[in-house]
């Protein structure tokens, strides 16, 4: 009996072992399938985007620098520190854009996470103007590597889910920024936490983002640098052929469909990437319509960068942070939500943007100009907050329209290049503006005078596109009227002929 029972027990244990191994094999298979699908990299990158943009301390950077924690004067922050970020950003943007594709995105995202962690280590523990100068260069690395965040996903997922994945990634960044700004405001207003500990909390959050970045799968190829084992897929061949028939200067896709047998750093791979970059550039900027959209993108983004960078200094000037409670975090959270709602709404409004788009750019740029002038001349902090909300919502609405119009007419390679060139142009213009208006070695204007210039700048953009938009709308109206007249004449002629035959 003992032997039989042991046999039964042994058989039962064998069954359990077999059943457990099959379950484990099934789970392993499911995990492997999940990791190989487009959902896994999208989910991991969205998680990274949320934590990397969840920075509770960011809306309170200027009060932290000019307050007792760092004890740097407002003039030094305005006319010396912030211009260093602008110059460093310009110097890094183009090399980082090319390296992002060459190193296949993940490496650049990990580097961004590392420098983001280092940024808040410096803010927490480094003292003195020299350390804060290095901080600006460090943060320029963080901002210049942002191109890798959206570019990465297009190299690891199929074309059919580009739109969905882009929506998830943009939502993750907005959610992270909104949550971070709200958390910072709650910690300041409700809990009375000082700025040092808010920076320490932010350091912990961005450290999570840095850890998440290692979980991203490594792409097998870039958009331009294809590597040594790249074989063009049928989907890519179809999209390349379609792009070439719709406006590629070469008219051939044979070179793009070749298998690259050289090494990753071979002359053949680099020359292929250079040729593809040149073709993409020509395809993007030979269309007059796309040139006008890109022009607004570059001009308006330059103004947005300047206002976003210096708005805390203006608020600190209107109502010093040392003598009153600061609501910068709450305002940034509300502004992001309003801007996201405006961008979401514009996607569901049916408008012939080819006709009315440039006029819309001019009209809403005028709204932004009025908002900037309101921020410049008011002595009420709440009026300045309201002006900032209106300005940022207008910009986010228009940049959404612009990105959609450009992406709709270009292949993904061309869109990535156009995104990089437009942003580089914006930063170049920003550097020129900073060197003339802000830098202490030039005009070194005070913060109010700067915002008066920014408002005038947006007024000039508005006037330019109102004129261009009116011309486009009138041209469309005249052409439509001529077509209708021609159709009516042909119709009358056909009626005369039919009556004559009758």
N, C-alpha and C positions, 0 to 999 in steps of 0.2 A: 504493500500500500504506500509505503514511504517512497519507494522507487517510482511508482506510478504518479504520485502527486508531484514529485519533483519533475517528472517528464512533462506533466501538464503545465507546471509553472514555467518550465523551460520553453515549452512551445508558446505559451502566452507571452513570455518576454520577447521571443523571436518575432511574434506578430506585432507586438508593440514597437519593437525596434524597426521593423519593416514599415509600419504605418508612420512612425515618427520621421523616418528618413524620407518617405515620400512627401510628407507635409513640408519638411525642411527644403526638399528639392523644389517643391512647388513655390514656396516663398522665395527661394533663391532665384527661380525663374522669373517670378513677378518683379522682384527688385531689379534684376538685370534688364527686363523689358522696360521698366519705368525709367531706368538710368539712360537707356538708349533712345527714348522718345524725346520729342521736343519739349514736353512738359517739365522734365527734370532741370535742364539748364535755365529755362525760363523762370521756374520757381526759385532756384538758387540765386539767380541774378536779381530777381525781384526782392528777395530777402536781403541781399547785399545792398541794393539800392535804398531799401527802407532804412536800414541801420546806418548806412553811410550818410544819409541826408537827415537823420534824426539827431539834430545837434541843438540841444536846448540852450547852449551858451551863445550861439551865433547872433541872435538879435540883441545881445547885450555886450558885444565886443567893444564898442567905443566907450561906454561907461566903465568897463573893466580896465581899459588902457589908460583913460584919463583920470580914473579914480585913484584911491590910495594903494590899490594892489600893485599897479605898475608905475603910477606917478609920472606919466608922460603928458606933456602939454598938448592942448587941442591943436595948436599950430603945428607942432611936430608930427602929430598923427595925420593932419590934413595935408600939409605941404611937403612932408618928407617920407613918412612910412608908406602911406597908401600908393603914392606914385611908384615906389619900388616894386610893389606887386604888379602894377600895370606893365612896367618895363620888362620884368622877369617873365610875365605871362606871354608877352609878344615874342620874346626870344625863344621860349620853349615850345610854343604852339605848333609851328610847322614841323620841327624835328620829331616831336612826340606823335603828331599825326601820321608821319611816315613810319616811325618805329612801331606804332600800334599795330599796323597791318603786317609789318615785317616779322614782329615777334609773336603774332597771332593772339593779340588781345588779352588773354588771361594774365600774362606776365605784367602788362601795364596796369590791369585792375588790381593785382596784388601789390604792385608798387604804389598805386594810389592809396590803398588801404594802409600801407606802412607809413607813408608820409602824412596821412590823416591822423594816425595815432601819434606820430612825432609832433604834429602841429599842436595837439592839446597837451602833450608833455611839456613843450616849450611854454605854452600859455600858463600852465599850472606852476612850473618850478623855475623857469628862467627869468632873470631880472636884467634891467638895463636896456638902453636904446639899441645897443649892438645886437643883443639877443632878439629883440623885436624886429630888427632889420632882417636877420636871418629867418625869422618867422614868416615874413612877407614872401621871401624867396621860396620857402618850404610850401607855403599855401599856393604859390603860383604853380608848383609841380602838381598839387592836388587838382586845381582847376583845369590845367592843361591836359590832364589825363582823363577828363570827363568824356572825351570823344570815344574812349574804349567801351564805356558802359553800353551805349546804344549800338555801336558797331559790332560788338562781340556776338550778339544774338543772331545776326544775319549770316554768320559763318557756321552755325551749328544747327540751324533749323531749316525745314523746307520752305520754299517760297510761299506756299499756300497759306501759311499761318503767320506771315510777317505782320499783318495788320493787328491780329489778336495779340501777339507777343509784344508789339510796340505799345499797345494800349495798356497791357499789364505792367510793363516796365515804367511807363510814365505815371501810371496811377500809384505805383509803389514809391516813386520819388516824391510825388506830391503828398501822399499819406505820411511818409516819414518826416518831411519838412513841416507839415501841419502839426503832427503829433509832437515833434520836438519843440516847435515854437510855443505850443500850448503848454507843454510840460514846463518849459522854462518860465513862462509867465506865472503858472500856478506856484512853482517853487519860490519865485520872487515875491509875489503878491500875497498868497495865502500862507505859505510856510515861513516866509521871511529868511530864506536861505541866501547867504551871501554869494557873490559872483565866483569866488574861488571854488566853492563846492559844486556850483553848477557846471563849471569847467571840468571838475573831477568826474561828475556824473557823465558828462559828454565823452570824456576819455574812455570810460567803461563801455559806452554804447558803440563808439567807433572801433573799439578793440574787438567787439563781437563781429562787426562788419569785416575787419581784417581776417578774422578766423574763418568766416564764411567764404571769403574769396578763394581759399585753397580748395574748396569743394567743387569749384567750377570745372567741368571737363575741358580738356585742351582741344581747341579746334584743329582740324587736320590741315587747313589751308587758310590763307587770307583772301581778301577780295582782289588784291592786285598782285601780291607776291604768292604765287601758287605752289611753290615748293617742288620737291623732286619726284613725288609720286602722285601728282594730281592728275586725275582723269575727268574731263568735263562730263557732267551728267546730262541726260536728255533734257531735263528741265532747264538747265543752264544754257544748253545749246539753243533751245527754243527761244529763251529770253534774249540771248545774245543776237540771234538772227533777227528777232523782232526789233531789237534796238537798232541794229544796223540798217534795216529797211526803213525805220522811222526817222533817221537823221544822222546816222554815223557817217562820218566823212569818208572813211575808207571804203565802206560798202562790202567788205569781206569779213568773214568770221573765221577764216581758216586758221589764222594764227592763234586765235583765242581757243580753238578746239584742239590745239596740239597738246601732246603730253610733254611736260617739261622733264627732261632727263638729267639736267644739270643739278648741282647741289643747291641747297637753300640760298647760299651766298654767291652762286655762280653768276658770271656775266650774263648768261642767257636768261636767267630768272630775273635779274635786275633790269635788263633791257626790255624784257617782256612787260614787266610792271610799269616801266617808264612809258612804253608805247600805249599801254592800256590807260594810264593816267592821262596822257595827252589826248587820246580819243575821247575819253570821258569829259575832259575839259572842253573840247570843241563841241561835243554834243550838248553840253549844258549851257554854253554861252554863245551859241550861234543863233539861238531863238531870241528875238527881240522881246517877246513877252516875258520869258524867263529872266532876261537881263533886268527888266524893270522890277520884277518881284524880288530878285536877289539884291538889287540896289536898295530897295526899302529895307530888306532884312538887315543889310550891313549898316545902313545909316541909323535905323531905329534901335538896333541892338547896341550900338556904340553909346547912344544916349541912355538906354536902359542900364547898361553896365555902370556908367558914371553915377546915375541917380541911386542905384542899388548900393553902390560902394560908399557913397557919402551921405546917405539919408540919415544915418544915426548921428552923424556930426551936426546936421541941421537940427534934429530934434534936441540934441544936447545943448545947442545954442539957444533954441527957443525956450526950453525949460531944463535947466541943468539937473543931471541925474543925482547929484549930491544933495539937492534940496527938495526933491519930490520923488514920488513913486513913478517908476518907468513901466510903460505898457507896450514896449516894442514887440515882445513876443506875441501878445494877443493880436496886435495889429498885423504882424506878419502872417499869423495863422488865418485871420479873417481875409486878408488880401489873397492868400493862396487859394482859399476856398472859393472866393468870388471869381478869381481869375479862372480856376478850373471849371466852375459852372458856366462862365461865359464861353470858354473854349468848347465845352460839351454842347452847349446850346447852338453854337454856330455850325456844328457838324450836322444838325438836323434842320437847318434852314435852307430851303431851296432857292438859290440865287444864281444867276448866270455871272459867275465871278470873272469870266473873261471880259465881260462888258462893264460890270459895276465894281469889280474888285479894286481897281486903282482909285476910283472915287471914294470907296470905303476906307482905303488906306489914308487918303487925305483927310477925310472927315474925322476919323477916330484919332489920327495924329493931332488934329486941332484940339480934340477933347483932352488928349494927354498934355498938350502945351498949356492949356488953361489950368489943368491940375498942377503942373509944375510951377506956374506963376502964383497960384494960390499958396503952395508950400513956401514960395520965396518971400511973399509980402505979408503973410499972416503972422500975428504974434500969439495966436492961440494954438496950442499943441494939438487940440482935437481937430481943428480945421486942417492942420498939416497932416494928421493921420488920415483924414478923409480924402485929401488930395492925393496921398500916396496910394490909397486903395483904388481910387478912380484911375490913376495913371497906370498902375500895374495890371489892373483888369483889362484896360484898353490894349495894352501891349500884348498880353497873353492871348487875347481874342484875335488880334491881327497877326501875330506870329503863327498861330494855328492855321489861319487861312493861307498864309504865305507858304508854310511848310507843305500843306496839303496840295496846293497848286503846283509847287515845284516837283514834289514826289510823284504826282499823278502823271507827269509828262516825261519822267526819266526812269531808267533802270536803277537798280539798287546801287550798283557801283558808282554811277553818275551822281546819285543823290548823296552818297557818302562824301564824294569829292566836293560837291557843291556846298554841303554843310560845312566842311572844313574850310573851303576858300571864303565863304561868306563870313564865318566866324573870325577867320584870320584878318579879313578886311576890317571887320568891326573893331577888333583889338588894335589894329594898326591906326585907325582913326582915333580910337580912344587914347592911344599913346601920344599922338600929336596933340589932341585936346589937353591931355594931362600935362605934357611938357610946356605948353604955352600958358594955360590958365591956372593950373594947380601948383606946379613945381615951384619951390621957393627960389630956384635959380632964374626963373622967368618972372611972370606977373605975380605969382604967389597970392592969388586973390583969396579973400575971406569966403566963408561958406555960403553966405547969402548972395554975394555977387556971382559965385559959381552957378547957383541955381537959377539966377536971372538969365545967365548965358545959356543954360540948358533949356530953359523955357523958350528962349528966342530960337535956339537950334531946332527944337521940335516945331515951332511955328514955320520955319523955313521949309522943313520936310513936308509939312501939311500943305503949304502953298504950292510947292513943286508938284505934289501928287494930285492936288485938286485941279490944277491946270491940265496935267496929263490925263487924269480921269475924265474931266469934262470933254477933252478932245476925243478920247476913245469912245465915250458914250455918244457924242454927236456924230462921229464917223460911223458908228454902228447904226444909228438912226437913219442917217442919209443913205447908207448902203441898203438898208432894209427898205426904205422908201423907194429907191431906184429899182430894187427887185420887184416890189409890188406893182410899180408903174409898168415895168416890162411885162410882168405876168398879165396885167389888165389889158395892155396893148395886144399881146398875143391872143388873149381870150377874145377881144373884140374882132381881131383879124380872122380868127377861126369862125366866129359867128357870121361875119360877112361872107366868107367863102362857102360856109354851109348853106346860107340863104341863097347865094348865087347859084349853087348847084341845084338847090331845090327848085 
